[in-house]
């Protein structure tokens, strides 16, 4: 069953205007952070969303958990349209949609006890009484490896290391037994030797709860490890999506291939696929395929027609001249 | 060849192909809680035109090691012991004035955050010209021409001299930093996490420029937490843990047949896009360096720890033309 589906999702952010620009009523400009994205996530499935900074991957995650309102498009949760829900309705649905942020130093309340970070959501959603909530919280702290849990319960965030804080953030997301979680770069600020434990913890919840997950990362190695499927974003659009191994071993989009060529690895593969220059300005993306300014294979029609995402359900690509390679 | 002090005694005069010899270096921070031994009796050599990657987690002392080479350790930190022989002179014996001439002219350094290292109010060109003129007696026009050449050598167009830092992307700024670092043609370049804030594609391009530096006769020290990046780019890898060098040797060998359990643990714990395997987390946490564990500092996390490891500091031994600090080989 499909847990999450987004259809033609868009989010445009207005660009700040100066006083003079307002005075001469210059046209309002937008950054098209997310510009027509569609995908689905099955029950128990993890979709890794990768791309460079500024490609819109974090905005997609924020839209899914209701932290941003989409400019256009629809979001479905188990077939129900949840776009633009407000108040009680929103709360009812969002109990099932949780998020884990990148920065464990910013995502916890510095004045709030660790235990209360877990008890609060239980009470807000009316799931447990005071005593029950505390019991559930302590069990969850144990489950994420913060033992002795009674001691961690009463600590404040500053007393914890980055890795421990991220465990709290995971515990807070999981305590509601959500059906869908957005994890936005959950290990990029964690020490290398502690990352594996955090990733394995997330993977264990995925199995135990049959959790569906959108895993946002810039790191293709992590994306490969946690994802069943992978989606590659470039300037607000998905350029390639499919089964993780299929996409990594047979990349069809020149951008995916360029990313794969650049990933550091103990077993480096140089695909010999170049990328030209820097990312285009998202305020003013190039016409046609947005990647055409950086693509070594671009032909004149790439500057005119926008390529559609097409292919089979286990591998789709948006490119007029898709690659045919095996790695 | 075993010595229990943790380092081997070497003659002070290094052979001609050694550009930098660090011998028994200790840098401590004197905090209110106690003495933090960030770098503890560390020895290593760097050859001419060699690309060395220093790998370790935050707090392992890798940046302190780099700043010690530049003698940029500020109080409460202090270099308390050792020698840093660079181009035949002991940097720790130089006066501040002499050291100032070494910085930039003989050793260039690139930092993690290019935005805080550039003056936001000054054009790129002027910043490079200023650097050149501070050390070399040449006219402004000539210096500006040199600045444009430098920008081109790091893959930027020369007209970027007229830009301000905010007009450039993170990758472009880091290229400017490299241009600044090589402006005076130093023969050693130290790059401290130069690409941590950058995307992989930009990272690859910056690494390509650093590799080019070694082909042009310079030596490069890359400091990074990214083991696979270092493995891919370096001739030699130095693994640091809790202020010690625990393993050091030729890259391929070190990755394919790691000797130290920490090296092995690190390799097994990082996911790799081209290697189909599960990751194995390393137990425990890096230690507090004010009161590090007795014996081997890695023993609380080590799957192969023996009784001896809890009591006595392991020696540095040479195994298979590599250096390793571990009782398994002692």
Interface residues (C-beta under 8 A of the other chain):
Chain A: X52 X53 X161 X163 X191 X192 X193 X194 X195 X196 X197 X199 X200 X218 X219 X220 X221 X222 X223 X224 X225 X248 X258 X259 X260 X261 X262 X263 X264 X265 X266 X267 X268 X269 X275 X278 X279 X327
Chain B: X57 X58 X169 X171 X172 X199 X200 X201 X203 X204 X225 X226 X227 X228 X229 X231 X232 X255 X265 X266 X267 X268 X269 X270 X271 X272 X273 X274 X275 X279 X280 X281 X282 X285 X286
